[in-house]
Amino acid sequence: MTSLSRTVEQLGHSRYAASVLSGFLLGVSFPSYPFIRLELLAWVALVPLLVSLRTVENAGELFRRVYLSMFLFCLISLWWVSLATFLGGVLTIVAQAFFLMVPILVFYVVKKMAGFRFALFSLPFFWVAWEWSYMQQDLSLGWLTLGNSQANLNFMIQYADMTGVWGISFWLVWFNVLVVLAMTGSKKEVLRFVVPMFLMILAPLVYSTLLFSREGEMSKPEAKLRVTLVQPNIDPHGIWVPHDIMERYSWVSGNAVRENRPDLVIWPETAILFYILEPPFADELHSLRVSLRQWHSALLSGFIDVRHKGDHQPLEIYNASMLLEPGNGAPQIYRKMHLVPFAERVPYLDYFPWLGYATFSLSGISGWERGRDTSVMKLLTPTHGEVVIANFICYESIFPDHVTEFVRKGARLLTLVTNDGWYATSYGPYQHLAIGQLRCIENRRAMARCANTGLTVFIDRFGRILEEIPWWKEQSLTAEVPLESRLTFYTRHPDLVPKVALAISAVLLFVACSRWQKGVRE
């Protein structure tokens, strides 16, 4: 008996060992600290679990094995959420494990109807169709999209400009399936599956090699915008004095502007902690405008926005950002559309208002209102004329189609404002950064990422970090950021891969039902 066969047999006889192993491999394959690079484990992470499910017929047993695996996956990948809100973090891990089970539960149903091999060939389509469908829901925390695990494997994922993160997920699940088929098939079949595995490794490398060989001709941007990022290093768990914080921002920004003369200064998420656009704070707004005129620079900052619905009606409070230019023009405002479930807004609150009591506050304000439009910002510069900028806020960077909307509206530069200080020195901020790098690859846009305590960085359109500020350090960073206007295939068709996967999944389910009725199984 070969060692490969013995491995298969051991996985089959160990009741929960395979589940634990798959959960561990999935968890550690996700981005972590820069010195930990285990993303290649995702290429085989599902193998132990899938092999162990080959002979499982009881639905309860399958549920326990799959849930255990997904729970460990979530625990390793998302434990840091509990640093901001312990109860919220626990509920996030418990709930996400259930959602991650769905494609494998569908796999089990299809296996019962049409056999193990048919179910394996169907799994990549089920997986991507579910990941995309789940992300369309209010309840979605799409952080653990499988393709995100490869965000730091820069040279292997440049094809995301055609398929997006969905293509990466599809690629990974297919590779896992081929490994399972090679392990469970006969000796004669091994080569039949090993060759496609080799090609699946080679193809992304060839694509990236060709892409980077043309980098010289592609790296001539139409223009560059000088941008200064301000990282104030304010502990979000501390006691805030909003006006003192504003003075701190102004001091750091003023020094940076005198040295670098940027076109745009960026402050992080909720940098302005009071309702600066409301009449009671007119003096503070005037003072900020005076600073901008002295700097000869525009300011893009996170702030708390309010809207009045009418007499005797509660205020609508938004996590927002604004672009304020020198002069007295009206600020351009974007209101955050994707809010962290339960931490910022309870899902389906519009339909069930009483659910508002279930919010876990992160910032002293719970129950933010949701923005309704991907508003781009138009910055008037003396050298480049009008420059269209996309700004999204924190958690929104995990939604690939959300970012493409800004780019299709003409955005030539991506900007992200965030406050990852809630998660201390965990690897949560590094995961968040890595996912943002994927958005740059998908859309071939550079990004200026401004964070309260870090990680504040400039990223190029290939997803590579150009310059950064060490986390938990007060500092500013200035760079010439390239502006682009070309649209990638993915930007033009962001939902093509998952929608095709969804359609094929429906066909495969129909075929499985037909086989089950005819008593045909593989």
HELIX and SHEET records of a PDB file:
HELIX    1   1 SER A    3  HIS A   13  1                                  11    
HELIX    2   2 ALA A   17  SER A   29  1                                  13    
HELIX    3   3 GLU A   39  TRP A   43  5                                   5    
HELIX    4   4 VAL A   47  SER A   52  1                                   6    
HELIX    5   5 LEU A   53  THR A   55  5                                   3    
HELIX    6   6 ALA A   59  LEU A   78  1                                  20    
HELIX    7   7 TRP A   79  LEU A   83  5                                   5    
HELIX    8   8 PHE A   86  ALA A  114  1                                  29    
HELIX    9   9 PHE A  116  MET A  135  1                                  20    
HELIX   10  10 GLY A  142  LEU A  144  5                                   3    
HELIX   11  11 LEU A  146  GLN A  150  5                                   5    
HELIX   12  12 ASN A  154  MET A  156  5                                   3    
HELIX   13  13 ALA A  160  THR A  184  1                                  25    
HELIX   14  14 LYS A  187  SER A  213  1                                  27    
HELIX   15  15 GLU A  215  MET A  218  1                                   4    
HELIX   16  16 PRO A  242  ASN A  260  1                                  19    
HELIX   17  17 PRO A  279  PHE A  281  5                                   3    
HELIX   18  18 ALA A  282  TRP A  295  1                                  14    
HELIX   19  19 PRO A  353  ALA A  358  5                                   6    
HELIX   20  20 CYS A  394  ILE A  398  5                                   5    
HELIX   21  21 PRO A  400  ARG A  408  1                                   9    
HELIX   22  22 GLY A  421  TYR A  423  5                                   3    
HELIX   23  23 GLY A  428  ASN A  443  1                                  16    
HELIX   24  24 PHE A  489  ARG A  492  1                                   4    
HELIX   25  25 LEU A  496  LYS A  518  1                                  23    
SHEET    1   A 6 GLN A 332  ARG A 335  0                                        
SHEET    2   A 6 GLU A 316  LEU A 324 -1                                        
SHEET    3   A 6 ALA A 298  ARG A 307 -1                                        
SHEET    4   A 6 LEU A 264  ILE A 266  1                                        
SHEET    5   A 6 ALA A 223  GLN A 231  1                                        
SHEET    6   A 6 GLN A 475  LEU A 483 -1                                        
SHEET    1   B 6 MET A 377  THR A 381  0                                        
SHEET    2   B 6 GLY A 385  ILE A 393 -1                                        
SHEET    3   B 6 LEU A 413  THR A 418  1                                        
SHEET    4   B 6 MET A 447  ALA A 451  1                                        
SHEET    5   B 6 THR A 456  ILE A 459 -1                                        
SHEET    6   B 6 ILE A 465  ILE A 469 -1                                        
END                                                                             
